[in-house]
Amino acid sequence: MNEMASNPMPSSEDDLQPEYRFDYQKAKPNRFAVRNDVEKLKVVVLDDDVAQVFTTSEADNKALLEKGANP
């Protein structure tokens, strides 16, 4: 019978081939990624009865600011 060659189990450090190892010190920032200094969009879903009163974002922002809530 043919004997199978016994390959030792690779250690956790050797589980990737060298061509798949990534050198993070050579990495450059992604110029297409969104910058953190850009204001991010926030979405709030209103109940139907509330949405009938506040039909625009300006209307609900005005009401919140009048009540002293932080935007």
C-alpha positions as CSV (number, residue, x, y, z in Angstrom):
1,M,0.0,0.0,0.0
2,N,1.0,3.6,-0.5
3,E,1.9,5.4,2.6
4,M,0.7,9.0,2.8
5,A,3.4,11.6,3.5
6,S,2.8,13.0,6.9
7,N,2.8,16.8,6.9
8,P,3.0,18.3,10.3
9,M,0.2,20.7,11.2
10,P,1.3,24.3,10.5
11,S,1.5,26.6,13.5
12,S,-0.8,29.6,13.8
13,E,2.0,31.8,12.4
14,D,2.4,29.7,9.3
15,D,-1.2,29.3,8.2
16,L,-0.8,31.9,5.4
17,Q,1.6,31.7,2.4
18,P,4.2,34.5,2.3
19,E,2.5,36.2,-0.6
20,Y,-0.6,36.7,1.5
21,R,1.1,38.3,4.4
22,F,0.4,42.0,4.5
23,D,3.0,44.5,5.7
24,Y,1.0,47.2,7.4
25,Q,4.0,49.5,7.6
26,K,3.9,50.0,3.8
27,A,0.2,50.8,3.8
28,K,-1.1,54.1,2.6
29,P,-4.4,55.8,3.5
30,N,-7.2,55.2,1.1
31,R,-7.7,58.4,-0.8
32,F,-11.3,57.4,-1.8
33,A,-12.4,56.7,1.8
34,V,-14.7,59.2,3.5
35,R,-12.8,61.4,5.9
36,N,-13.8,61.6,9.5
37,D,-14.0,65.3,9.5
38,V,-17.0,65.1,7.1
39,E,-20.4,65.3,8.9
40,K,-22.1,62.0,8.8
41,L,-25.7,61.6,7.9
42,K,-28.1,60.6,10.8
43,V,-31.5,59.2,10.0
44,V,-34.3,59.1,12.5
45,V,-37.6,57.3,11.8
46,L,-40.6,59.1,13.1
47,D,-43.9,57.5,14.1
48,D,-46.7,58.2,11.6
49,D,-48.6,60.7,13.9
50,V,-45.4,62.6,14.6
51,A,-44.4,62.6,10.9
52,Q,-47.7,64.3,10.0
53,V,-46.9,67.2,12.3
54,F,-43.2,67.5,11.4
55,T,-43.2,67.2,7.6
56,T,-39.6,68.6,7.1
57,S,-36.3,68.3,8.9
58,E,-36.4,72.1,9.4
59,A,-39.7,71.8,11.3
60,D,-38.6,69.1,13.7
61,N,-35.2,70.8,14.2
62,K,-36.9,74.1,15.0
63,A,-39.2,72.4,17.5
64,L,-36.3,70.5,19.2
65,L,-34.2,73.7,19.5
66,E,-37.1,75.6,21.0
67,K,-37.4,72.9,23.7
68,G,-33.7,73.3,24.5
69,A,-32.6,69.9,23.1
70,N,-29.1,69.6,21.7
71,P,-29.1,68.9,18.0
